[in-house]
Amino acid sequence: MQVVKWGVDLAMGIVFLFSVVTGFFKFTLLTRTLGIGIMPSARVSEIHDWAGITLGFLVLLHLFLNRTWILSMTRKVYAGMREMK
């Protein structure tokens, strides 16, 4: 299970980088100022959109795989807050 979680996290990191890089290329003022334009803007936009959708799916999968830890920590934090009252 740890290898699966590691794989999901690695994929999230890679897709996040795609999203960031294509986001910079979509920022036309930046690309015009620096004079960079590797791909047509329609292709960059398509990659960016698919990266965003993929990242959203991977985040949901990450939350599902870590639900036990998330619920456990939520209970601990909530119990600590109740003790502080």
C-alpha positions in Angstrom: 0.0 0.0 0.0 2.9 2.4 0.7 4.2 1.9 -2.8 0.8 2.8 -4.2 0.6 6.0 -2.0 4.2 6.9 -3.1 3.2 6.4 -6.8 0.1 8.6 -6.4 2.1 11.3 -4.7 4.8 11.2 -7.3 2.2 11.4 -10.1 0.6 14.4 -8.3 4.0 16.1 -8.2 4.7 15.5 -11.9 1.2 16.6 -13.0 1.5 19.7 -10.7 4.7 20.7 -12.5 3.0 20.3 -15.9 0.2 22.5 -14.6 2.6 25.2 -13.3 4.8 25.2 -16.4 1.8 25.4 -18.8 0.2 28.0 -16.6 3.3 30.2 -17.1 3.1 29.7 -20.9 -0.6 30.6 -20.9 0.3 33.9 -19.2 0.7 35.7 -22.5 2.3 38.9 -21.1 5.1 36.8 -19.6 5.7 34.8 -22.8 5.7 38.0 -25.0 8.0 39.9 -22.6 10.5 37.0 -22.5 10.0 36.1 -26.1 9.3 32.4 -25.4 6.8 30.4 -27.2 7.5 26.7 -27.4 4.1 25.4 -28.5 1.0 26.9 -30.0 -1.2 28.4 -27.2 -4.1 26.1 -28.0 -1.9 23.0 -27.3 -0.5 24.6 -24.1 -4.0 25.3 -23.0 -5.1 21.8 -23.7 -2.2 20.3 -21.8 -2.9 22.7 -18.9 -6.6 21.7 -18.8 -5.9 18.0 -18.8 -3.2 18.4 -16.2 -5.7 20.2 -14.0 -8.3 17.5 -14.4 -5.7 14.8 -13.8 -4.4 16.6 -10.7 -7.9 16.9 -9.3 -8.5 13.1 -9.8 -5.1 12.3 -8.1 -5.9 14.6 -5.2 -9.2 12.8 -4.6 -7.4 9.4 -4.9 -4.7 10.7 -2.4 -7.4 11.7 0.1 -9.2 8.3 -0.3 -6.0 6.4 0.3 -5.1 8.5 3.4 -8.7 8.7 4.8 -7.8 6.6 7.9 -5.0 9.0 8.9 -7.1 12.0 8.1 -10.1 10.8 10.2 -7.7 9.8 13.0 -6.1 13.2 13.1 -9.4 15.0 12.9 -10.6 13.1 15.9 -7.4 14.0 17.8 -7.6 17.6 17.0 -11.3 17.8 17.8 -10.7 16.0 21.1 -7.9 18.5 21.9 -10.2 21.4 21.2 -12.9 20.0 23.4 -10.4 19.7 26.3 -9.3 23.3 25.9 -12.9 24.6 26.6 
